[in-house]
Amino acid sequence: MIDEACKDKDTLALLKYIAESEREEKILSNQQVLKTPIVRNGKQATVGYRPEVWKGWALH
């Protein structure tokens, strides 16, 4: 879910080196590092633009 191409290169670099227990908090406070959109359908989710998947959700 991390967007390696985001503009915030400092936060991306930091995420690689901080303790795993600290990553979630850092990501939540710097959400620009997440790929978007994050689309949820109940227990299912997609990351990025995926209209072909969303169409399948509409059929159920």
C-alpha positions in Angstrom: 0.0 0.0 0.0 3.0 2.3 0.2 3.5 4.4 -2.9 7.2 4.2 -3.6 6.7 7.0 -6.2 5.2 9.6 -3.8 6.9 13.0 -3.4 7.7 12.6 0.3 11.0 10.8 -0.1 12.1 11.6 3.4 9.2 9.8 5.0 9.7 6.8 2.6 13.3 6.6 3.6 12.4 6.8 7.3 9.8 4.0 7.0 12.5 1.7 5.8 14.7 2.2 8.9 12.3 2.7 11.8 11.1 -0.2 14.0 8.1 -2.0 12.6 6.1 -1.1 15.7 6.5 2.6 14.9 5.7 2.3 11.1 1.9 2.3 11.5 1.8 5.5 13.5 4.2 7.2 11.0 2.1 6.1 8.0 -1.1 7.3 9.7 0.4 10.7 10.4 1.9 10.9 6.8 -0.8 9.5 4.6 0.6 11.0 1.5 2.9 7.9 1.3 -0.2 5.6 0.7 -1.3 4.6 -2.8 -4.8 6.0 -3.5 -7.6 5.4 -3.8 -8.1 2.8 -1.2 -11.6 1.4 -1.9 -13.3 -0.9 0.5 -16.3 -3.2 -0.1 -17.0 -5.0 3.1 -14.0 -7.3 3.7 -12.6 -6.7 0.3 -10.4 -3.8 -0.7 -8.3 -2.5 -3.6 -5.4 -0.1 -3.8 -5.2 2.2 -6.8 -7.6 2.8 -9.6 -9.2 -0.7 -10.3 -12.6 -0.2 -12.1 -12.5 -3.8 -13.4 -12.5 -5.1 -9.8 -15.2 -2.6 -8.7 -17.5 -3.8 -11.5 -17.2 -7.3 -10.2 -18.3 -6.1 -6.8 -21.4 -4.5 -8.3 -22.5 -7.8 -9.8 -22.7 -9.6 -6.4 
